[in-house]
Amino acid sequence: MFMHNPDAEFLESIEEATTLNPDDKHGDESVDGDFQETMEENDPLATLLFRQPVLCTKTHPSANLIASSLITGELFLHEIVKDERKVVQKWRTEPFAMSARNTMFSLEGKSVYTGGANGMYFQYDVETGKEAWSTQAHESGISAIGNLGKNMTVTGDDEGVIRGWDTRTSTQAFEIKEHTDYISQFYHAYDKNMLLTATGEGTLGIFDVRKRALHAMSDNVE
């Protein structure tokens, strides 16, 4: 039987980047490593190579920024400098002793979030890299995170528990326990304010965010 191991799922390479020095926690200079310009039209600007497996990468909604979370518990923010065909490390932090499983930007791009294998959930300021807020969000590892509009985010864990977080007050807004296996992905339908969930048990769930209630659940799709 296939067993889910989110810490073993990692990105081998991403486009539009360069090699970094994980010892640099903050800086404006280009990171160390082999940088190779690629002049072909369909080639990436460069390649970002980490010394440890990357579990998640996300791009900023409006700026040329990439957030990367690693199995080592580190979170990196890089800026793509297109005119110079290079990538600059903006900042690095290490919020977890265990793996940083996922990351995402807020919808307006001012914050970046990350969830860990230890159930901790962090919010950082994109500009400064300073921690804005953190909480022990789950008793088990956080397997998925998502945005629920401008003022709310959502987290899911290895046990199928879903929790919503009010970013204005930094408090838990709701909890849903309808799944029995890990949450693998969220999708928010903004016009209907419905949350779609995909899970390790092979089901899809649809939740009414306003009512904090299950709207529909699929049969096992495996």
FENRA-V127647 format. One record per pair of residues at least 24 apart in sequence whose C-alpha atoms are under 8 Angstrom apart, sorted by the first residue. I is the first residue (numbers start at 1). GAP is how many residues later the second one is. D is the distance in whole Angstrom. If there is no record, write none. Layout:
BEGIN
I GAP D
I GAP D
END
This chain:
BEGIN
4 196 8
6 49 8
6 95 7
6 137 7
7 48 7
7 64 6
7 92 7
7 94 7
8 47 8
9 46 6
10 43 6
10 44 5
10 45 4
10 46 7
11 42 7
11 43 5
11 44 6
11 45 7
11 46 8
12 41 7
12 42 7
13 34 7
13 35 6
13 36 7
14 33 6
14 34 6
15 29 5
15 30 7
15 31 6
15 32 5
15 33 7
16 28 5
16 29 5
16 30 5
16 31 6
16 32 7
16 64 7
16 70 8
16 71 7
17 28 7
17 29 5
17 30 5
17 31 5
17 63 7
17 69 6
17 70 5
18 28 5
18 29 5
18 30 4
18 31 7
18 68 6
18 69 6
19 28 7
19 29 5
19 30 5
19 31 7
20 28 7
20 29 7
20 30 7
20 69 7
22 28 8
22 70 8
24 67 8
24 68 7
25 66 6
25 67 5
25 68 6
26 63 7
26 64 6
26 65 4
26 66 6
27 62 6
27 63 6
27 64 6
28 60 7
28 61 7
28 62 6
29 59 6
29 60 7
30 56 7
30 57 6
30 58 5
30 59 7
31 56 7
31 57 6
31 58 6
35 51 8
37 48 7
45 37 8
45 40 6
45 41 7
46 39 7
46 40 7
55 45 7
55 46 6
55 47 7
56 45 7
56 46 5
56 47 6
57 45 8
57 46 7
57 47 8
58 45 7
58 46 6
58 47 7
59 45 8
59 46 8
60 45 6
60 49 6
61 44 7
61 46 7
61 47 7
61 48 6
62 47 7
67 36 7
67 37 7
67 45 8
68 35 7
69 31 5
69 32 6
69 33 6
69 34 6
69 45 7
70 29 6
70 30 5
70 31 7
71 27 7
71 28 4
71 29 6
71 30 7
72 24 8
72 25 7
72 26 6
72 27 5
72 28 7
73 24 6
73 25 5
73 26 4
73 27 4
73 28 8
73 43 8
74 25 8
74 26 6
75 25 7
75 39 8
91 37 8
91 38 6
92 37 7
93 36 8
95 27 8
96 24 8
101 41 7
101 42 7
102 41 7
102 42 7
102 43 7
103 42 7
104 41 7
104 42 7
106 41 7
106 44 7
107 40 7
107 42 7
107 43 6
108 42 7
114 31 8
115 27 6
115 28 8
115 29 8
115 30 7
116 25 6
116 26 6
116 27 8
117 24 4
117 25 6
117 26 8
118 24 7
119 38 8
133 37 7
137 26 8
143 39 7
143 40 6
143 41 6
144 39 6
144 40 6
144 41 6
144 42 7
145 40 8
145 41 7
146 40 6
146 41 7
146 42 8
147 41 7
148 40 6
148 42 8
148 47 8
149 41 7
156 26 7
156 27 5
156 28 8
157 25 6
157 26 6
158 24 4
158 25 6
159 24 8
160 39 7
174 38 7
175 37 8
176 36 7
176 37 7
178 36 8
END
